């Protein structure tokens, strides 16, 4: 209330305020427990806050001793890591909203740099195969397990005879699939020469 040139004026102002009392949520989005042992492997984190914007997402590969900024890519935050040894690696991410609230999440993955070992057994009598060739073997991978075996048969000119076939797997080690037996009937569109 104030007086201006002999008249009284009543002035009111209003401002809408949003009170942000909640911390953001953040999580590392990775479909399995293994990553390849390679430089620049890209990981993704998602971060959300119900009442204010996410302004920063950071990641750590050393238990939170040091943090590096992740890069925003539309709805997710991406960061590249370079595991240096095989075995477990614990990653941490933290998100900060526009009023300074933070939250963290962690995920342990296993870096795997060793290729699976595969053996091949050719069934007796396979040399005279006309319509298909029955092949069997064993595959092993002690860290991440074996998820698939693909077989390609080549002719004398090193050209594939009939593409790549996926073998049937039977685990010999339980759910981890670190040791599997595989078999495939490799078809021939035309009898090999």
N, C-alpha and C positions, 0 to 999 in steps of 0.2 A: 504494500500500500504506500503510495507516495502522492505528493501534490505537485502539479505542473501547470503553470499559468492559470491559476485560480480554480483548477478542477482537480478532483481526486481521481486517481486511477488505481484499479486493483489488477495486478498482473500475477499470473501463475505460470509456472513452467513444469513440464513433466518429462521424465526420461524413463524409458523401459530398461530395466537391468536384468541380466540373466546371471544368476549366481551359480558358479561352477564349483561344486563341492566334490565332484567325483574324479577319480584318476582315469586316464585312458587305458584301454586294453591293447595288448600287443602280443603277437605270437609268431613263431617261425613256422612257415608253411613248407613242409618237406614230406613227400609221400612215403619215404622209407628210411631205414636206419643207416644206410650206407651212401657214401659219396666216393667218386673216383679220386685217386691221388693225382691231382693235376692242378696246375696253376690257373688262377682266375675262375674257379668254379662258382657259378652264380647261385646265391641263396635268396629267398624272398621272405619278407616279414609283412604282416598286415597289422595295421594300427587304427584304432577307432576311439572316438570320445563322443559321448551322448550330447554334451552341451557346448563344447568348444572345439576349435580346429586343432589337428595335430600339426605341430610346427617342426618337429625334429624326431628322427629315429636314428639311433646309433647302434653299433654292434661291437662285440668284443670277442676275441678268440683266446684271451689269456685270463679268464676268470674275472674280468672287470677291472683289471689293472690299468688298461688303456682302452679308450673308446674311439671309434671312427664313425663318421657320418655315412648313413646309407643314402641312396639316391631314390627320390620319389619317381615312380613310374605309374601314373594315373592312380589307381586305388591301392597299390602295393609299394613297398620300399625294397629295393634290390641292393645287394652287396656281394662283392666277390671275395672269396677266401682262397688261400693257397696252403693246403695241408702239406707238411713236409715229411711226415713219417706215417706209416701204416698204424692203425689202431684208433682208439677212441679220441674224439675231439669234442669238447663242450663249447657250444656257442651261446652267447647271451645277446639279447636285444633289449633296448629300453626306448620308450616313447615319451615325448614331452608335449603337453598340450599348451594352448596359448596363454594360460594363466600360470604355467610352471609346474603343474602336477606331473609326476612321472610314474611309470610302472615298468616292470621288467619281466622277461620270460627267458627260459633257457632250454636248450635241446642238445642231447649228446648223440652224435653220429659217429660212424666208424669209417675212416678213410681206408680204402682198399685199392692197392696199386698192383696186385698180383692177378694175372689172368688165370682163368680156370685151366686145369689140365684135362685133356681129353684123350681117350684111347679108342681104337677102332678094331673091331673083330669082323672079319669077312667070313660068312658062313661057307662051309665046304660045299662045292658044287656051284658057287656063285659065278664062276667064270663063264659058265654057259647060260647065264640069265638072259631071257629074251624080253619079257614084259616088265619085270621089276627086279631089283637087287635088294635082298634083305641084309641090312647092316645093323650091327649092335656095338655097344661099347659102354664105357664108364666115364663119367666126368666128375671132377672134384674141385671144390673151391672152399678152402678152410675158413675164409672170413665171411663173405657175403652170400655164399651158397650159389647153386646153379639154378637159374630160372628158365633157361631154354637151351636147346642144342639144335643148331641148324646144319644141314648136310647139303653139300653141293658136290656132284660127281662131274669130273672133267674128262674130256676125250684126249686123244693123243696130241691134239693141237692146242691143249690147254684152254679149250672153250667149254663152258658148262653144257652138259648134255640136256638137262630138262629143268633148269632153274634150281632154286633152293627149296628144300623140304624141311619142315619142322618135325623133329623126332618126338616120340612119346617118351615121357620120363617116368621112372619109378624110383622113389626115394629109398635109399639104403641107409639113411641116417636120421630119419624122422623129419619133423617139420622144418628143420634148418636147411635141408637139401644140400648139405656140404658134400655129400657123396650120392650120386644118382646113376642108375643104369638107364641107358637110352636105346631105342631101336626105331628103325624106319624102313619101310618098304619103298625104296627109291624107284619111281616109275620111269619107264622109257616110252616116249611117244613113238620112237622108231628104234628098232633093235640096234645096239651099238655094233660098230665094225671092229 
